[in-house]
Amino acid sequence: MIAASLAGMAAVSCSGDGYEPGQEDVENCPDVYFDAGQSGNFAFDQTEEIELTFTVSRLNTADTFVVPLDIAGPEGIIDVTPLIFESGQESSEIVVRVLSDLEMQREYEFVLSIPAPDYAPLYGLNETSLTISIIREDYEQVGRGSFRSELLGSGNSRAVLQYSEILDRYRIVSPWGSEGNIVFIWDGSSEKVDFDENASFFIAQISTVDGVFATYGEPESGSYDPDTKTFTFNIWYGVPSEGDTAGFGYSEDTYELE
């Protein structure tokens, strides 16, 4: 009786009014996809030419064709070179160029997508879209110095100090030898150093037995000693963990100006 009841419930749920089967993938789809890990934020200074290159691959290499990419974002800002695959070619490249002047310190986001199901499967596991954020910054170098993090054991590393007049912010560029910057508020001479609310600095990607995680530093406090020309930052280091953050601990990191 229980088995019969369950079978009846299943029949009702599958034959309910309004049910429509999902769209099917195209037979012999070339299965085009963006190579993993290419989405991201890209910053440029006030004068450098903005040009980004990305790799696109496919599983079915039999034919020659051009993939008509879908591009979402502000119009008239970027140009994307055609995505062309020759017969037998597994990977190709596209180049994204900025055509017009960008407003300083404004982020421009674009999403490039491979049309499905004609060129990519609807239910595949590979990345069929690429999200990029482009910004032109007004940061300029105002000093150099040596950074040291006792907790991370980074030793003394050379790093540049920059200032943005638009944002009225200073930043120490890549003091950990990776992408992350320490961004802070300072009047240029006094001992007081502040941070924006909920400030967090990306440090690096780390690999563990459980996967790859992003390491972050969250500033607790900061100060500047004009006698020694040294900044001291109390930073909490950690990685995201099940919606919260697992911590390595606090570290009094220093940055000594030359």
Buried (B, 14 or more C-beta within 10 A) or exposed (E): EEEEEEEEEEEEEEEEEEEEEEEEBBEEBBBBBBBEEBBEEEBBEEEEEBEBEBEBBBBEBEEEBEBEBEBEBEEEBBEBEEBBBEEEEEEBEBEBEBEEEBEBBEEBEBEBBBEBBBBBBEEBEBBBBBBBBBBBBBBEEEBEBBBBBEBBEBEEBEBBBBBBEEBEBBBBBBBBEEBBBBBBBBEEEEEEBEBEEEBBBBBBEEEEEEEEBEBBBBBEEBBBEEEEEBBBBBBBBBBEEEEEBEEEEEBBBBBBBE
